[in-house]
Amino acid sequence: VLLDRVEFATGELDDPGILARIHQARSSRAMFSGDAGAYLESEQAAAVAFEQAGDQRYACMQRGHVGYACLEIGAYADAERWLRDALETGMRIGLQNVVATAKHNLGRALQYQGRLAEALRVETEALEMFHAHGDRRLEAATRIYVSNILVDLCDFARAEHELRLALHNALPAIRPQILASLARVLLAGGRAADALALAREASEVFEALGGVEEGESLIRLMLAEALHATGARDPARAAARTARDRVRARAANIQKPEWRQSFLERIPENARTL
């Protein structure tokens, strides 16, 4: 309701500092509704507005947000450029929270470009910073990314350990992503029944929340794969169709064809779902 009131008032505004905040609010709405294209466009618009307002601190932070939004459509090289810009500026002007967050997201960008050793090093540095800062939310999120890199390195025991630690400290909004990530690790290790229990819990919590910041495709995919692995073929097909239809619906909201194609083909969970 409040965001609708903001949109109603937007046409009367021309202050770039205020418009930047409005673009940020739009980006949050787009993120939780699963509209990756609108999310990236709003984050880019906020970055431009902060620059126009001369707000160096928030312009730096916002460049990191654009980098993360690029990750959500599979534009990993673009994400790396934005995140390195935010990282370098944040280090220069002493924004430790920006530095830690940029490193966190940079690890994911490097992972999906195949640079696993560098990705693990950068992500571990971010994890140490968040732990030192007492930031439970981002420490848990970083453990998910560390785990994902370890899966690509075939170190499933360490991957599971990181996710168990993340789950212990997780706030409710991130639990579905952790549970689905853990289900993936257990599936890879042949523990299908345990994976299904986690995948079901992830799906139930996700539905109760009505949306998540990150991980929707993985949550839906893991339910289908865990059902299939335990021999529940018909429920698996139904879950797979639901996951596929949702990926296609989210892609249809992305206006730029190149972004839409990247979202479908370069996000691993989306490609595997299809």
Secondary structure, 3 states (H helix, E strand, C coil): CHHHHHHHHHCCCCCHHHHHHHHHHHHHHHHHHCCHHHHHHHHHHHHHHHHHHCCHHHHHHHHHHHHHHHHCCCCHHHHHHHHHHHHHHHHHHCCHHHHHHHHHHHHHHHHCCCCHHHHHHHHHHHHHHHHHHCCHHHHHHHHHHHHHHHHHCCCHHHHHHHHHHHHHHCCHHHHHHHHHHHHHHHHHCCCHHHHHHHHHHHHHHHHHHCCCCCCHHHHHHHHHHHHHHCCCHHHHHHHHHHHHHHHHHHHHCCCCHHHHHHHHHCCHHHHHHC
